[in-house]
Every structure is written in C-alpha cells, then in structure tokens.
Amino acid sequence: LAGLAADAVALPDAWVGVETWFRAFSAYAATKRILFQEIMDMAGREAEVFSHSRAVIGQASELVLGNAQRAGVVRTDIEASDVTRLVGGCTMMPGAEPGQQERMLRLVLDGIHV
C-alpha cells in the first residue's frame, strides 16, 4: 500500500489516485479480515503488527488524500483517518451480499469528492 500511494500521487489526475488507492486498501482490508480477528483475539488490538500496519496505512492515506486535497478534488474538512476507518469498516461487515462492499466504497468516495 505504501508503494501504491507513491504511484497514486504521481498520476496526472489526483482523483484517479484516490480511487485507485482506496480500492486497493479496501481489497487489502477485506482479505485480512479473518487474519485480523485471529491476531486480535490472540495478541490484542495493541499488538505490534497492528501498530506497524496502522502507521504504514496512515502515512499512505495521508499522502494520497493530502495530494487530492491540494488538487481541489477532495473535501478539506476530512482527515485521512476518517476515510480509512470508513472504508475499513465497510470490509468488516459479516454476511455482506455480493457487490455491497463495492457500493459502500462508492458511497464513501462520492462523499469525499468535490
């Protein structure tokens, strides 16, 4: 995700960078959902693996959203952590029907787009 953030901010269209990065983040979070729960049950929410992941994801999302905010394509009254929590939460819903995660991601992205 860190490397993809650098690629996303290099794109000529900052909004395409936001969509690209948050789709990748959503896919990453969805694939890690079961593993996340197992580690949390064993090691707790403050396990070092979570601290490291949060830091990398936080820095990457700040880079992508900051670039888009400066380009005027993302609302400036939000923080990267707001969006990562929303998108991450969309991936943690048990029993979601096919396509629901994509629709929810679209709702989040539409809500931050200027």
ABEGO torsion letter per residue (X at the ends): XAAAAAAAAABABAAAAAAAAAAAAAAAAAAAAAAAAAAAAAAEAABAAAAAAAAAAAAAAAAAAAAAAAAGABBAABBAAAAAAAAAAAAABBGBBBGAAAAAAAAAAAAABX
